[in-house]
Amino acid sequence: MGRLPSRFEARPCEKGGDVVAGKARPTTLQSIADRLGLHVSTVSRVLNGSTGDGGRAASSRTAQRIRELAHDLGYRPNPYATSLRTQRSNLIGVLVPRLSDPVLAFIYEGVEDAATDHGLSTFVTNTQDDARIQEARTNMALDRRVDGLIFADGREDTGLLDRISAQEIPFVLVNRHVGDHPAITCDNRLGGRLVAEHFLERGYENVAVIAGPSYASTAVDRTAGFTARYEEAGITIPESMVVESAFDTAGGRRAAERILRGRTAPIAIFAVNDFAAIGAAGCARDHGLMVGTDIAIAGFNDTPLAPELPVPLTSVRTPVHEMGRGAVEMLVRLLAGNTAESRLLPPALVIRESSLLD
């Protein structure tokens, strides 16, 4: 067969591989090895970050040459081939109640940042904090052959996590904890306690709590920390002044309505979530009360909206980005066959005008 005309000669492509018969062919590990006169296994160890026996993949000079050529040729690993070879997908599924919540969005940013550092990919799915949807979305993630799962929507009222654990599927929890499963959370009891100490220092004895849903450890722990500190001060908060609610403005408004329609309106309200606190503030306004003048209100999570409200909201700041990163680090330990210990991260109270009555 005669030689191809010069315009069809094989030549390096600036990016994306070699050109053969006028068509771009993806750069492969073998083609990089051939150009450098190396064994393909050496190139694979350098570009895939694995040495097999724990030794170096190649000398620093050789590794640099390999990476430079791979970059120049626009080499991209084939995730499907890698998955077949390693039996790993390098994919993590993240389940959240709703990513429209800025707290969960910031947590996911931390997850994504840390996953990238470890060469992992992530995807996120919303469960609407509904047990049936959570189970369906968990099964969907497992069908995608994820290496592990991160649950930001752990619930105390289902056995889903116990069943996942029994199947030996690696997972961790973030933001909430359930049972003895590995979790990274803010110290929510301490956060509730910090609000109580602030209220007590201001002399607020007649107080109420918008407690959130009982299936969420965040709600339970924040409420428990707050009420326990009042007990220590010799003040028992009546059951009628502790009202469960959803983690949104509508839930906070409904809970505040029950509280403010009681026989004795409180001087201060602690809502275990900023959005519930905002709903409570709206309800207080409708009752003719001015937040920061007639009634004190504090929230939790210190969302970006908190300092921008007409009356800036006192709130407990949580290390959301650090929680997200920590969840990935814990999961990576589990994927490597190690154990992972649950962690509590410290909160900080940010005091603003909403809780400073004259």
N, C-alpha and C positions, 0 to 999 in steps of 0.2 A: 504494500500500500504506500502511495507517495506521501511525501511530507506535506503537512497542512500548510495552507497559505499563511503568510506571516501574521495577518490580522487575527488568525485563530490560534496563534502560538500560546501555549500555557505560560502564564506570567503571574507574578504576585499581584493580588488585589489589595488596594489600600486598606480595605476593611472587609471582613466577612469571608475570607478564605482565598482559594485559588480560582482562576478562571480557566475552564477546560471547555473547548468547543464553544466558546462564547458565553458560557453559563457559569455563574458563581457556584463553587462547591464549598460547603462549610468547612472551615479549618478543623482538623481532627488532631487528637493527640499524636497519632501516627505521623501525620504530615509535619507537625512541629518537630518530632523526634528525628525524622528523616533529614530535615533541613539542618539540624544541629549535630547530626551524627551521634545521637544518643539512643539508648534503649527506651522504648515507649513507656516502660514501667517507671523509669526515672522521671519522665515528663509528667506522668499521671500523679506520682507522689507529690511533686512540687505544686501542681495546679489544683489538686484535689485536697491538699492539706493533710494527707495521711501517709505515714511511714510504715505502717503495719507493725513493726517491732519496736516502735518508740524511738528509733534512731533518727538521724537527720535524713531528709529526702535526698539531698545533694549538697555539694559544697556551695557556699554563698555565691561564688562567681557563676557557677553553672545555673543555680536557681535564678539568679538575676537575668542571665541570658534567656532562659526559658520564659520567664515572665515578660521580658521586653518583647520577644518575638510573638508571644501569644497576644500581647496588647496590640502590636503593630498589625497583626493579621485579623484582629477582631474576634479572637477565639472566645467561644461561649460554651460552658459545660452543658452536656446533655443531661438534664435532670432525670429523664426516664432511664437512660443507660446507667446512671449512678445508682438509681433506686434498685434496679435489677441486680447490680453488682453487690451493693451493701445491704440490701433488704431494708433500707431506710428511705423515707420520702423527704426527709429534712423539712417537713411541713408540720406546723403547730396550729391547732384549732383553738380559737379563743371565743368563749361564750360570755356575752354580757346581757344584762336586762334590756338596755337600749343605749345605743351609741350617741344618741342625741343629748344624753346627760353629759355635761362637760367633765365631771369627775371620771366617768368611765372612758371618755375620749382621751383624757390625759393619761390614764392608766394604760390604755392601749398604745399610746405613743411610746411610753416606756417599754412596753412589751416589744414593739416593733424595732426600737433602737437596739435593744439587747439581742434580739433574734438576729438582726443583721450582723452584729459583731460576731455571732457564732455561726454565720453562714446558713441560717435557717430562714424559711419563709413562713409567713403567718396569714391567716384569714380570720375575719371576725364575723360572727353571726349574732343577731338579736333574738332574745328569747321572750321579751316583753314581761319578764319575771313571772311567767306562767309555767307551771310544772309540766303540763303536757307538751307545750312547745319546746321546753328545755330538753325533754327526753327525745323528741323528734329531731331537734337540731344536733343533739349529741350523736344520735345514730347516723345522721347525715355526715357529720365530721368523720366518724369512724369509717364510713363507706369510702371516704376519700383517702383512706390509708394514712391518716396522720400518725406521726411518731408519738405525739402526746397532746394533752389538752390542758388548757388553762380556763378555770371557771371563775368568772367574776360575779356569778349569779347563784352561788351556793345557797341552798335552802335547807332549813332544819326539818321541814315537814315531809320530805320524800326520802326514799331509800336509793335514789339514783346513784349517788356517789359510792355507796357501799357496793352496789352491783358492779360499777365500773372497776372498783378496787379489786373485787373478787375475780375479775377477768384479767387482772395484772396489767391493765392499761395504765401507763404513766400519766399522772395528772397532778396539778397543784391548784390551790385556790388563791385568789387575790381579792383583797378588800373585805371579804367575808370569810369566816371559818365555819366548818361543820365537823363535829366530832373530833377524831384524832387525825384526820387527813391533813397532809402538809399544806400550810397556808402562810401567806405573808399579808399582814393587815396592819392598820394603824392601831395603836393602843386605845381603843374606843372607850373603854371604861375610864381610863385616865382623862380622855377628852371630856366626857360627861362630868367628871369630878372637877375639872378646871372651870367649867361653866358654873357649877354649883358654888365653888369657892368665890368666884367673882360676884355672884348674886348675894351670897351671904355677907361678903365684905361691904356691899352696898346697902345691906339691911333688908333685903327682900325675903320675907318669910312666907308670905302667901303666894305660892308659885304653882305653876302647872307645867305639864310635859306633853308635847305632841310626840308620841313615842314611836311612830313608824310601825311597820308590820311585824308581827311576832315571829315570822319564819326567817327573818333576816338577822343575823348575829350583830350587824352594825346597829340596828335599832335596839335590840335587847341590851347590848353591852353599854351603849351610850346612856340609855335610860337608867340602867342599874348603877352605873358610876355616879350619875347625878343624884338619884334618890338615896343611895347609900351615904353620900356625903351629908345630905340633909339629916338623915337618921343620926349620924355622928354628932350633929349639932343639936340633937334633941328635938328635931322637927319632923313629924311624920306627914308626908304628902298624901292627902286623901285619894282613894282609888278613883273617885270621880274626876280628879284633876290630872289623871294620867290616861290619855286617850290615844288609841292606836289610829294610824292613818297610812295612806299611801305616800310614797316618796315623791310627791308632786304638789304643785300649788293648790290644785283642787282638793286634795286630801288634807292639806294643811288648813285650808279655809273651813272645810267641814268640821275638822277636829276643834278648831278655834271657836266655831259657832257653838258647839256643845259646851265648851268651857265657859264662854262668856255669857251664855244663857243660864248658867248656874246661879245659885243663890248668892254666892260670894265670888265676884270676879277677882282673878289674881292680879297682883301687881307686876308679875313677870312671867313670861312663857319661854321655856326652852324647847325648841323644835330640833329633832335629831337630824335634820336635813335642811339645807338652805332654802330649797324650793318650798318645803312645808312652812318654813319661817316666813317666806314672802307671802304665801297664802294666808297665814295668820295675821300678817300686817294688814293685808287688804280687808280681812274681816274686822279687825280692830277699828280701822278707819270707818267702816260702815256702821259701827257701833258708837261713833263719835269720839273715839279715843285716838290720841296722837301718840305714835310710837316715839319713844325717847323723851316724852313729856308726861303722858298719862300712864303708859304701860311700857315695860321693858321687854324686848324680844332678842333672843340669841339663836343662831343656827349652827350648822355643822358642815364642814368641808371647805369653807372659805372659797367658794366659786368666784370667778372673775366678776360676776354681777354684784357680789356683796358690797364692795366699797363704792359702787356707782349708783346705788339706790338713793331716792330722795332723802331718806334717813339712812346713812351707811350702817350696814348690818354687822353686829358683833358675831363672830363665827370662829369655829375651831379649824385651824389649818391642818390638812393632812398631807403627807408626803406621797402624792399620787404617782408621780413619775418614778420615784424610787421604788414604789410597790410594784409597778409594772416591770421594771428592770429586774427586781429581785425575784419575781415569779419565774421569769425565764431562766435565771441562774439556778433556781431550785430545780426546775424541770430538767435542765441540762445535766445536773447531778444525777437525777433519777435515770435519765436515758443512758448515762454512763455506768449504771449498775450500782451507784452509791445511794446512801440514805440522804434524806433532806429533813432538816429540823424546821419547825414552824418559827416564824419571826414576828415580833411586835415592833413597830416603828413609832417613835414618839410624835405626839401632836403638839400644837402650840395654839394658845388662845390669842386671837386678835380682837382687841376691844375697840369698838366704835360707838357712835352716838346712840344707836338703837337701844343700848342697855344702860345708858347713863342718865337716869332721871334726876331732875333738879332737886 
